[in-house]
Every structure is written in C-alpha cells, then in structure tokens.
Amino acid sequence: MKRFVFLLVVLTMLLAACAPSVATSQPAATNPPVAGEFDINNWDSVLAAAKGQTVNWYIWGGSDSINAYVDNFYGKALKERYDITLNRVPIADTADAVNQVLSEKQAGKEVGAVDLIWINGENFFTLKQASLLYPDWAQKLPNSALVNWDNPAINLDFGHPVDNLESPWSSAQFQFVYDSARIKADELPRSYAALKDWACANPGRFTYVDPTGSGGFLGARFIKGALYELSGGAEQWQKFDQSVWDKHAPALWAYLNELEPCLWRGGETYPKDESELVTLFANSEVDFSMTHDITGAGRWIADGRMPATARAFVFDKFMIGDFNYVAIPLNAPNKAAALVLANLLLDPEFQAAQILPENGFGLGYAIDVTRVTDAAALTALEAAATKLGDSATAAADLARSLVGDSAAEYQPIIKDGWAGNVLQK
C-alpha cells in the first residue's frame, strides 16, 4: 500500500486540489434527437447519437503493443457497450493528422475525416491557434470528474492552457534504463553533469535518440532536461521567451558537443527512436536506454527484448513528465462517438489496465485516483499499481525528480538547433 500511495502522488503530478465543478447531465430530452445530433450537456443524447457511428481515431502507430492495446481494449468495449466501431488510423507522426485537418480547412471541407487525435504539445498548439478544435467539451464528460483540472500539469499543455479543448488520456515521465547485472545502482550518474563524466570515462557506451527522427520526442526530452540543469531550473521554460533561450542555448550546444565524441560510434549516428535504442541496449552495445514507460523496463522485459535484470532510474532532478490528450477537430464527422471514446479513456477500468506491463501500453494514470469512489474500481487501480515490479523506477524517486515540460514553442527550436549546432557540426 505504501508503494501505491507513492504512485498516486506521482501519477497526479504532485499537486492536490479540490475538485472543480463539473457539468452534470440534464434530464433526457422529451423528443428523440435527430441522428447524429446531441446536446453536450445531456450524456444520454450523446450516447444515442453515437450509436452505430464509426470513430476515426488518428493515433501514432509506431508501437505494436500500443496498437494491440487500443484495438483489444477500446475497440472491443466501444462495440459491445455502445455499438460504436473503432477505426484506428495509424500515423507516423501526430503532425500528419494535424496537417490533414489543416488541409481540409484550406479546401473548405466542413466535414472532415478525423474524429479524434492522440495529441499534445506543439501539435495541440497548432490546431488551437488555427481555431480548428471542437470547443468546450472536455469537462463535460462524465468521467472528467475524476480529473484534477486544477493541476497545472493537466490544464497546461507544454505551457499553453488546455481551455477545455482536449481531454487527458495518460501521463508519462522521462527515465533511463540500465542493466543491474552490468552496473551497480550506486555507480549510476544522477545528473547531466555526472552523465557526461560517465560517458567520457566509458566511451561508446552511451547515446540518446535523435530528436529530429520519427521517435524524436524522447531525444528532445533528454535535451530539454540538460537545458534545465545547465540553466539552473525548469520554471523559466514554462512560457516562451526568446531572450531566455538566446541566453542559455550556447551552453546547451556546448554540453552536447562535448558529450558527442564520447557517444556510441563517436556521435556519427544516433538511434531514430526508442525501439532502436532498446536494441542497442539489449545487444550490450550501450549501457543505457531511455523510456517514458510507467513500468520502467517492465514492458521490454515482458516482450523479451530486455533481460530480467533491467531496471529504470532517474536523475535527482529535471526528469520531465507530462500528460497526453485526445482532441476532436472542429469538422469531425462523428463527434458523439469521439466523445464516448474520450470518456471511456478515463474509465478507471481502463486506466488501471493501461499501466500493467502485460498490456504493453506503459503510460500512467490521467485520473486522480483519490477521486474514485467506486470500491471495485479503486481496488483494480490499487492492484494494478502493485504489479509494476522491481523493473519500474521507485515512485518516490519519480516524485522527487519530476518537472514539467517546456512551452511548445521550444520544441521546434530545439530540434532545428540540435541539427545545426550538434549533428552537422
């Protein structure tokens, strides 16, 4: 139970607040709604309108285990409970879905192809700026009562207010992975400065993901953690300030360039995503991998791609964590079905399932489990938390090192800056 309580603190991002007011369902309409039409304040009318619809969910398709989880859990539940068909549309990058919506707007299509997008950060900000997101819905989902909307880690997405335009699905925090059969825990670096010392004392045994590649989010988060440490803190990066960037960017590029000759293959090439880094780790070509997985190394151990002795760990500070969301485009053809799916994502049953190593999703809770009043649901959440195992980072360590991500505007600047100042230098 002690470990579970710690985990609850981590997964609600350390911030406790009173529950916000949540819209409650109104009495059922006297007349049946027209097919496809609904009243967002009347959940029964949403369910009626969604019945028989197909929800086109545009979602990053780079993980076979996540794809299987989505199909097996949400696809099945949508059909059996609500007569909704899930059409999972795999995309290489969330920007592909954003560009789809933008191109439909330019073409004047009032009814588009996308119903729901797994989204956060700069992609959310792009559609928000363009006023292309369905408004005023996230806190009207029945299960939104379980979300701590007063938590800045939830109501701010990379520094930008969510403004009821997206609903959280899960949470994640950056971590490292090592093999306890190769390295002792007391020998692990616990800061970016110590990491550089370790890497140069063990040349070729460390690398990080290319932040400009298909799985670049992990690499960009590694770089931003270094930026936080070098600049003396995380808070100044929550809002975009060009002068702050100009002041601290030279030190960041200097650090990464000093690190580069100590990397795997002398920094001539970088793994493109987490999977490629895991392969290097599993083949003993490098001694560290990286992940956002709440199970730490657990999912990769379950997949047979890491040894049972793999363990996750964090630095003492500046381990970036955040929430990820789903959003509905303004021109979505099946908004009612999208709302039902977004609500299902917050159901305690599925929130519990998503952290289990055997289910292969590997992200943390989006809900504040202290708000769950149903005894069976709370038991399921508690049981799931106890199954993370020794391969997961200790919850107390996650809590101590947690910081929020930077404003969305920094993401492309970091990617482009790294390409010009590190990769091509």
Sequence and secondary structure as in RCSB ss.txt:
>XXXX:A:sequence
MKRFVFLLVVLTMLLAACAPSVATSQPAATNPPVAGEFDINNWDSVLAAAKGQTVNWYIWGGSDSINAYVDNFYG
KALKERYDITLNRVPIADTADAVNQVLSEKQAGKEVGAVDLIWINGENFFTLKQASLLYPDWAQKLPNSALVNWD
NPAINLDFGHPVDNLESPWSSAQFQFVYDSARIKADELPRSYAALKDWACANPGRFTYVDPTGSGGFLGARFIKG
ALYELSGGAEQWQKFDQSVWDKHAPALWAYLNELEPCLWRGGETYPKDESELVTLFANSEVDFSMTHDITGAGRW
IADGRMPATARAFVFDKFMIGDFNYVAIPLNAPNKAAALVLANLLLDPEFQAAQILPENGFGLGYAIDVTRVTDA
AALTALEAAATKLGDSATAAADLARSLVGDSAAEYQPIIKDGWAGNVLQK
>XXXX:A:secstr
 HHHHHHHHHHTTT               SS   TT   TT HHHHHHHHTT EEEEEEE   HHHHHHIIIIII
HHHHHHH  EEEEEEESSHHHHHHHHHHHHHTT SS S SEEEE HHHHHHHHHTT B  S GGGSGGGGGS TT
 HHHHEETTEE TTSEEEEEEEE EEEEETTTS GGGS  SHHHHHHHHHHSTTS     TTSTTHHHHHHHHHH
HHHHHHT SGGGSS  HHHHHHHHHHHHHHHHHHGGGSGGGGS   SSHHHHHHHHHTTS S EEE  TTTTHHH
HHTTSS TTEEEE  SS EEEEEEEEE BTT S HHHHHHHHHHHT HHHHHHHT GGGT   B SS GGG   H
HHHHHHHHHHTTS TTS  HHHHHHHEE    TTHHHHHHHHHIIIIIT 
